[in-house]
Amino acid sequence: MSRVPPKHKQNLEGLLRLAVEHTGEDAEPAENLDNIDTQKQEFLQGALQSMSMTVDEVQYALAKLNNDSISTAEKLECLVIIRDNIDDIDAANSFVKVGGITTLLAYIRTPNRDLRPQSIYIVAEMAQNNEFCQNYFLNEKLIPVLTSTMNDTDEDLAKGSIYAVSSLVQNFPAGLKEFLRTNGVKQILSCLSSNHSSVYIKAASL
């Protein structure tokens, strides 16, 4: 399923960066100061509104995922919405703290061929350079689950699992130790014989 084009980071740091970029370097000083301030205000208001809409989107998607009556296609759309808005560290941590990750972990642990890969990709992006999420997934015993699916015949599942493992061991010694404990090296070596070039490339990189 195709991804939505990447968005700017939806946190205060990202908004500040956007404001600086938006102002530009060619603005006239004194005489246009009031006009510039008005433009900044309007821009920041729009950016803050966009951030609120993103939060609402994720909450709406999560609510739908917990509704057993919706179709698999609708659930996949909800997972895409979450994935496109979860790679920011603040958003990822908040998602864990409000219990949103519980549904995704259930999809990962249940062999659902349709929903499992996308859920794993979300975990991968949440854990990247994020010690809080890395610790959370480590305590949830997720690394052995992901290690067992790195060489799956399903290309998306295998590739996503390697990506997630990479996020969970990078700059995180406890994750690396768990990966080694679960015989991860043997599994990753087996991925180098995969018929899928994308799986081979991910495995070689890891």
N, C-alpha and C positions, 0 to 999 in steps of 0.2 A: 504494500500500500504506500502511495507516495506521501512524502512529508510536506507539511506546510513550510514555506520559506522561513528561515530563521528570524526570530524577533530580537529586538534589543533586550538586554537584561531588564527585567521589571522590578528593580529595587531602587532605593534612594541613590545609591552610587551611580546606577545606570541613568536615572533621571538627571542627575547633575551633569553627567557626561553629555547627555543629549542636549541639555540646556546650553552648555559651552559650545558644542558643535553648531547648534542652531543659531546662536548669536552672531557668529562669523567675526572675522578680523577687520572687515572694511567698514564697520559701523562708524558713522560720524560721531565725534565726542559730544560736547556740551549741548548743542542745539537740538539734537535728536534723542537726548537721554530719556525724556519722558516717553517718547514713542517706543524706544528699545525696551524700557521697563514694562510697558503695556504688552509688547509682543512676547516678552519672556513670561509674563504672567499668564497670558492666554495659552502659550505653549505648555507651560508646566501644568496648568489646569487640565489641558487635553491629555497630557502624559499620565497624570494621576488618575484621570477617568479611565484611561486605557488599562492601567494597572488594576483598577477595581473590576473592570469587565473581565480581565484575565482570571482573577480570583473567582468571580461568579461562574465563569465557564468551567473551571476545574471542579468547583463544588457541584455544578449541575451534572457534569460528566460522571462524577463519583456517585451521585445519587442514582443515576440511570444504571450504572454498573451493578448496583445492589438490587436492581429490579429484575427478578427472574423472568418476567413476562416479555421483556424486549428481545429482539432478535440478535443473533450473533453478529450480524453486519452492523447493527446499531451499537453494540458493545465495542466492536473494533473502532468505530468512529470516536467513541468516548475515550478509548485508550490513546488514539492519535492526539486528541485534544490535550490530554494529560501529558503525553510525551513532549508535545511542543511547548509546554509551559513549565516544565519541571526541572530543567537543567540548571536553573539558578539556585545557588546554595540556600538562600533564605526560603525560597519556595519549596525546595525539596525537604528541608528540615521541618517546615510547618506542616507539610503533607504527612510526614511521619507522626508528628506530635498530635495531630487531630485524628489519627487512626486510619487515614486514607489508604495506607499501604497494605492493610490487612486483606483487602479484596484482591490486590495484585498478587500477594503471596499465595493466596488460595488458588488463583489461576495458574501460578507457576508450579505448585505442588500437585495439582490435578492435571493429568495428561490430556489437556484440551489442545488439540493441534491448531485450532484457529486462534485462540486467545493467548496461549502460552508465550510464543515468541515476542509479541509486542509488549507483553508485561515484563519480560526479561530485559528488553531494550530500555524500558523505563527505569528499572533497577540500575542498569549499567550507567545511565546518564545521571541518576540521582547520586550514585556512589563516587563518581569521578572527582578526585581531589576533595572529598568531603568526609572528614574523619567521623563526624557524627553519624552519617548514614552508613559508613563502612562498619562502624561498631555495631550499629543496629542490625544490619544484615548478618554480621558475624554471629551475634547472639541468637539470631533466628535460625542458625544452622543452614544458611542458604548456600554456602560455598560447596558442600558435598552434593547438593542437588544440581547445581550448575555444572560441576565437574563431570557428573554422570551423563550430561546431555551435550557435552562439547563435541562429540563425534557422532551425533545423531544423524540419521539419514535425511532428516528435514534440514535443508540448507539454512533457512532462517533461524531455526531453533539452535542449530550448532553454532552459527556465526554469532548470534545474540548471546549465547552462553559464554563463548570465549571473550566477547566484549565485556560482559558483566564481570567475569572472573578477573580480567585485566584491571577493571576499575576497582575491584575489591582487594587487589594485592599491591597495586601501585602506591608507593610511599606509605604503605601500611603493613608493618612487619607482622602483626598478629594475623592479618589476612593471608599473607604469604605462608606463614607457619601452618595455618589450617589447610591451605591448598596443598602443601607438601605432605601433610599428614594424611590427606585423603587420596594419596597416590596420583596427584594432579599431573606430575611430570610425565608419567606413563600415558595418561590420557591425552595430554597435549601432543606428545610425540606421535600418537596414533592418528591425530588430526592431520599430520603432515602427509598422510597417505590418502586423504580425502579426495573424492572425485570432484568436489566443488572447489574451484579455484579461490573463491572468496573465503572459504573456510581455511584453506591452506595458508592464504596470506595473513589472515587474523592469527592463526596458530603460530606462524613463523615470527610475526611481530611480537607476540607474547613471549 
